[in-house]
Amino acid sequence: MIKRAILLTALLAAAGCGGSSTSASNLPPTSVGVFTTTDIVVGTGATAASGSRVTTLYAGWLYDTGKPNGKGAQFDPGPGPLNFVIGSGTLVQGFEQGVIGMKVGGQRRVIIPPELAYGSGTPKPDTIPPNATLVFEISLTAVQ
């Protein structure tokens, strides 16, 4: 147990070393979170389930335990309605999982660890570092 604590401390210290550039590879690392859903507003309409076609509004942030609600740097302000079929694999797995069980009119905060997000790859290398934990606030506007 002590050896693990020493190893973890050494790894965390090594991760903190680096330059002051603002590229994603030099951004402060996001704290690794656990997949979590928190209902901010519980909706009253139809419930989203696997296979449902849904419409959402959303915004996305890098997870940062030092910020309120874990919302660090915003990487996506939510460009408008997002339509998808839950379980189709068109979005990161954690986003799709985070919508399951929501009711229309609801709003939910979803924390998505790297293995359910982009992992070591990233579609936006200037704003989302590899292995980033993400936070999304999602509003469910329709279920078909």
Backbone torsions as a table, in degrees:
resi	resn	phi	psi	omega
1	MET	NA	-44.1	179.9
2	ILE	-65.2	-40.0	179.2
3	LYS	-61.5	-39.0	179.0
4	ARG	-65.7	-41.7	179.1
5	ALA	-63.2	-40.9	178.5
6	ILE	-65.7	-44.6	179.2
7	LEU	-61.2	-45.3	179.3
8	LEU	-61.4	-43.0	178.9
9	THR	-62.0	-43.5	179.1
10	ALA	-63.7	-42.0	179.2
11	LEU	-64.7	-41.6	178.8
12	LEU	-65.7	-39.5	178.3
13	ALA	-64.6	-42.4	179.6
14	ALA	-65.0	-37.3	-179.5
15	ALA	-66.4	-26.5	-178.8
16	GLY	-79.5	-10.4	-179.7
17	CYS	-79.6	147.3	175.7
18	GLY	150.6	-179.2	-176.7
19	GLY	-84.0	-170.3	-177.6
20	SER	-115.6	17.3	177.3
21	SER	-64.4	159.8	-178.2
22	THR	-102.2	10.9	176.7
23	SER	-69.1	158.0	-175.2
24	ALA	-56.9	-35.8	-178.4
25	SER	-68.0	-18.2	179.3
26	ASN	-110.2	5.8	175.1
27	LEU	-67.3	154.9	175.9
28	PRO	-57.9	136.5	-179.6
29	PRO	-64.6	142.3	176.0
30	THR	-80.0	143.7	177.6
31	SER	-68.6	138.5	-179.7
32	VAL	-74.8	124.7	178.9
33	GLY	-107.9	173.7	177.1
34	VAL	-104.8	144.4	178.7
35	PHE	-55.0	121.5	-175.9
36	THR	-142.3	139.3	171.4
37	THR	-120.7	136.6	178.0
38	THR	-132.2	118.7	177.3
39	ASP	-75.5	122.7	176.3
40	ILE	-89.1	-43.6	174.5
41	VAL	-132.7	128.4	176.6
42	VAL	-90.0	123.0	-179.6
43	GLY	-74.8	173.8	-179.1
44	THR	-125.2	-0.9	-177.0
45	GLY	-91.9	-157.0	-178.7
46	ALA	-58.9	150.2	-177.6
47	THR	-97.9	134.9	177.8
48	ALA	-78.6	134.4	178.8
49	ALA	-136.8	165.4	176.9
50	SER	-56.1	131.9	-177.9
51	GLY	93.8	-12.7	178.2
52	SER	-74.2	142.6	169.1
53	ARG	-88.6	124.0	-175.7
54	VAL	-125.4	159.6	172.9
55	THR	-123.3	129.5	-178.5
56	THR	-130.5	160.6	164.2
57	LEU	-117.3	147.3	-175.5
58	TYR	-157.9	165.5	169.1
59	ALA	-143.7	152.3	-175.9
60	GLY	-130.8	142.1	179.5
61	TRP	-133.0	158.5	168.1
62	LEU	-76.5	139.6	-179.2
63	TYR	-73.2	131.4	179.7
64	ASP	-145.6	112.0	-177.0
65	THR	-64.6	-16.3	179.4
66	GLY	-84.3	-2.2	-177.4
67	LYS	-113.0	152.8	177.5
68	PRO	-56.3	134.0	-179.8
69	ASN	59.0	17.3	178.9
70	GLY	72.7	9.6	-175.4
71	LYS	-88.8	102.2	176.9
72	GLY	-87.6	-134.6	-178.8
73	ALA	-64.2	130.7	178.8
74	GLN	-79.4	128.9	178.5
75	PHE	-109.9	-13.5	-179.7
76	ASP	-149.8	112.3	179.8
77	PRO	-79.3	1.1	-178.7
78	GLY	81.6	96.6	-173.4
79	PRO	-72.7	-7.2	-177.6
80	GLY	144.2	-169.8	-178.5
81	PRO	-58.1	140.0	177.8
82	LEU	-119.9	118.7	179.4
83	ASN	-107.0	133.3	177.8
84	PHE	-161.6	165.2	174.9
85	VAL	-100.6	124.2	-179.8
86	ILE	-63.9	125.8	-179.9
87	GLY	96.2	-1.4	-178.3
88	SER	-77.8	-17.3	-179.8
89	GLY	80.3	14.5	179.9
90	THR	-80.9	-18.3	179.0
91	LEU	-120.6	172.9	175.9
92	VAL	-60.8	143.7	-173.7
93	GLN	-55.9	-41.1	-178.5
94	GLY	-65.3	-33.7	178.0
95	PHE	-65.3	-48.3	179.7
96	GLU	-61.2	-44.6	179.0
97	GLN	-62.7	-35.4	-177.7
98	GLY	-67.0	-22.3	-179.1
99	VAL	-85.7	-25.2	-178.6
100	ILE	-57.7	130.2	179.1
101	GLY	91.7	-11.5	176.7
102	MET	-70.0	152.1	174.3
103	LYS	-111.0	147.3	178.7
104	VAL	-53.9	135.2	-176.7
105	GLY	95.4	-7.8	-178.8
106	GLY	-87.4	159.0	174.8
107	GLN	-132.4	136.1	-174.2
108	ARG	-137.7	140.7	171.4
109	ARG	-98.1	129.2	-178.6
110	VAL	-123.6	125.2	173.9
111	ILE	-101.5	124.7	-173.0
112	ILE	-120.1	114.2	177.8
113	PRO	-70.1	161.8	-174.9
114	PRO	-52.6	-38.5	-176.5
115	GLU	-67.7	-16.0	175.1
116	LEU	-109.3	6.2	178.5
117	ALA	-116.8	-118.0	-176.4
118	TYR	-100.2	-8.0	-178.6
119	GLY	59.7	-136.5	-178.2
120	SER	-82.2	-10.3	175.6
121	GLY	-95.8	159.9	178.7
122	THR	-153.3	137.1	179.2
123	PRO	-78.7	-17.1	-177.3
124	LYS	-130.0	74.3	-173.6
125	PRO	-61.1	-20.7	178.8
126	ASP	-79.5	-19.1	-176.9
127	THR	-124.7	-21.3	179.3
128	ILE	-121.1	108.4	179.8
129	PRO	-72.0	159.2	174.7
130	PRO	-57.1	148.6	177.7
131	ASN	58.6	33.5	179.9
132	ALA	-83.5	141.5	168.8
133	THR	-88.5	135.9	-174.8
134	LEU	-115.3	153.2	174.2
135	VAL	-122.9	129.0	174.1
136	PHE	-122.8	141.2	166.2
137	GLU	-108.5	122.0	-171.4
138	ILE	-121.3	131.3	171.9
139	SER	-111.3	129.9	179.0
140	LEU	-94.0	118.9	-176.1
141	THR	-106.3	-20.9	179.2
142	ALA	-159.5	148.1	172.0
143	VAL	-130.7	125.6	177.8
144	GLN	-108.9	NA	NA
